[in-house]
Amino acid sequence: MSDSGKPRVEKTYEPKEQYLSLQADSLRDLESFWAGIAGQLVWRKKWDKVLEWDPPFAQWFVGGLLNGSENALDKHVRSWRKNKAAYLWEGENRERRTITYGELHREVNRLAGALHDLGLRKGDTVAIYMPLVPEFPITMLACARLGLPFTVVFSGFSSKALAERIQDCEAKIVVTADGGYRRGKVLELKTVVDDAVKESPSVKHVVVFRRTGHVVPMIEGRDHWWHDLMAKASSFIAPVPLESTHLLYILYTSGTTGKPKGVAHGTGGYLVFAYA
């Protein structure tokens, strides 16, 4: 790069031949192409129809049953990857953690068990308001394991912005932390959650991961420490077979031009696209 931040040499990179071949296949027969990709995932029941297209709505792999957590973890734990690194994490304070697929599988199962013990069942929605720690993706995978649609809310958003998203998806539980670190400052995440939940009657539980060690208020019966729940939870929860069209997660727009709009992602379609 030059001092101005621009490339020293302007160059166009042509797609590799393999990519061009895949693109041609996808254009030649759309359904056959995506069925071939989908066939490489773990399905509990194969789909009856690849695509049900009713403009502007599309439903992929109709009739099929699968689970996102099983595809992301279990199939790897059953292979040579079990003791290989799934996550290499470095925190803002230079903490480092390496988590293998086997370790990740165990933690995801325990959290899924903890959420199940709190009464959450397939279709219940979870709001995630966490710092950038490994427990963040662990929460997403645990939700996917139980068929709990989740929404991730940026940890820099205000209590009002968080409440808007919680209310829209009618989240029954919020997973957060006592705080987080960003650019040397401590973010008071639990305080933001408490303010948001005051305006969100759907929330029955708040799970709090201990990140900073700061003292935070805990409401008896509603608030639960992550480590306390994990200590009592089962070490294995079978992944729930889910319809391909079952809601995996909701991603909200920024809301800068109005009320945040939730974009819904189905389990089968999202997994196949991500895998491809």
N, C-alpha and C positions, 0 to 999 in steps of 0.2 A: 504494500500500500504506500502511496505517496504521503507527504506531510499534510496534504489537504484532505486526506481520507478517501481519495478516489483511487481506483485501480491504476497501476502504472501502465498496464497494457489492456486495451479493450479487446475482449475476445468472446466469441459466441461458442458455446459448448453444445455440440450435437448430441441428441439422445443416443444411448448405446443400442446396438442392433437388437439385443434381447428385449429391451423396452419397446422398441418399435414393433417387434413381432407380437408382444403381448397386447399392445394397443390395437393392432390389426385384428387379432383374435376377438377382442372385446367388441369391436365395431361390427365384425362379421356375424357374431351370434351372441348377443348380450347375455341372455339367460344361461346358455351353455357355459359361457366363460365364467360367470360368477358361481354357477353350480360347481364347477371344477375347483374353484378356490374354497368354497364352503365345504366340500368333501374332505378337505384336509384338517378340519376341526373335529372335535369330539361332540357327537350328537347322541342324545338319549333316544330320539326318534327322528328319522329322516323326514324332511319336509314333503308335503303333498304338491306344492306349487312353488316354483322359484320366485315368481313375481306376480303380484296382483296389483295392476295399475289402473287406478281410477282417478285421472287427473283432477287436482294436483297431488293426490295422495298415492303413495306407494307402500305396499307391504311386502317385505322380503321373506322368503322361505316359510311360507304359510303352512301351518300344521306341524312344523318342526319343533323339537324340544331340545334345549341345551342350557348350559350355565357358564357365565363369563368367568367366574372364579375357577371352575374346574378346568377350563381351557387355558387360563393364565398360569395356574399352579399345579393342579393334580397331575396333569399329563407329564409335566417336567419332573415332578417328584418321583414318578414311576420310572424315570429314565436316568441316564448317566449325569444329568444336570442337577440332581438332588443336592449335591454338595458344592455346586458352582455358585458364584456370586449372582444374585438377582439384583441387588442394589449396592452401589458404592456411594455412600453419603458423606458429605462434608458440611458441617454447620457453620454459621457465621463466626462462632467463637473458635473455629478450627477443630471442633470435635469431628471425629471420623468413625464411621461404622460400616462394616461389611456384613450384609445379610444374605445368606444363601437361600436357595429356593426352599430347602427343607425347613429352615428357620422361619422364613416368611409364611410358609404353609401353616406352621404351628401357630404363629401369632394371629393369622387371619382366622383360623378355626376358633381360637379362644375368644377373639372379639365377636365373631359370629355367634358363639355360644352365649356370650354376655348379653348381646342384643336380644337374642331369643329369650333369655331369662327375664329380661325387662318387659317381655310381652309382645315384641315386634314380630309380625308375620308377613308373609308375601303380600306385596302391594302397599305396605306402610312406607311412608316417605321419610327420609333422613336429610337434615341439613348439616353440611360440614363446613366449619369455620375454624380452620386450623393453621398453624405456622408450617413452614416447609421442613417437616421432619418425616422420617420413615413411617410413622404412625398415620400419616395422612393417606398414602396409598393403601396401607393396611386397612384403614376404615372403608375405603372405596371397594376393595376386594371382598371384605366381610359383608358389606351390603349386597354386592352382586351375588354372593354365595346364598343368601337367604331370599333373594328376589325383592330386595328393598330398594326402590328407586331413590337415588340420591341427587342432591344438588350441591355443588361446591361453590362457596361464596368467598371471594377474595378477602383475605384477612386484613386488608387496609380499608375496607368499606365501613361506613358508619352504622350505628345501631338502626337508624331509619332504613338504610338500604338493605340491611340484613333482615329486618322485620318484613319488608315488602316481599322478599323472596320466600321467607318462611310462610307467610300468610298465603301467598299464591299457590304454593305446592302443598300446603296444609301439613307441614312436617310434624311428626309426632315426637321426634327426638332431635336434639342438636348435639353434635360432637365438636368439642373445642379444646382449648388448653388454658392453663392459668395465665399464660402470656406467650409472647414470641419475641424474637429479636429481628430488627431490621435496621441496618446502617448504624449499629451501635446503640440503638434505642430499644426500650422494652415496650412492646405493644400490649395494652391491657385488654386482652381478648375476652376474658370472662366478664369483665365489666360491661363490655359492648353487648355480649350475649344476654346478660341479665336485663339490660334495658330493652333489648329487642323482644325478649320473651314476654315482658310485661304487656306487650301489644299483640301477642300471638297465642291465643287460647288453645290452639291445636297441640302445642308442645306439652308433653307429659314428663319428659326426662331430659336432663342435660348431663352428658358424659364429659369429664374434664381430665385431660392428659396433663401430667405435671412436667412442664418444660422449664420454667424459670425458677420455680421454688418460692415465688412470692405468695404471701398470704392473700387469699381471695375468699369472699363470702360463699358459703355453701348452704343451700336451702335443703333441709332434711326432707327426704322422701322424693324430692325432684332431682337433686344434684348427686352425682356419683363420681368418685375418683376412678379413673381408668384402671390403675393398678389394683384396686380393691376388687373390681369386677373381674379382671383377668385372672386373679388368684383363685377365684371360685369357679371359673367357667370350665366347660368340657374341653378336652384337648382335640376333639374331632366332631365336626358337624357336617353331615352329608350335604353336598350341594343340591339345592332344590331344582328339579327339572323345570325349565321355564319355556313358555311359548316364545317362539322367535320374535314375535311382535311385542312381547312384554317389555314395559318401559325399563330401561337400564339406568339412564340418568337424564336430568334436565339441566341445560346450560342456558343461563339468562343473559340477555343483552345488557349493556352497561346502564341503560336507563337514562342516558344523558338528554335524550329528546322526548322523554315521557316515561310512562310506567314500564319497568323491565318486562321483556317478553321472553317466555320460556320456550326454548327449542328442545323438543323431545327426541331422544335417541332410543330406538328399539334394540333389544339384545342381539338378535341374529344379524341384522343388517350392519350394526356397528362393529361387531366382532369380525365379521368377514371382511369388511372394508379395512379395518385396522390391521388384520392379519395380512391382507394383500399388500 
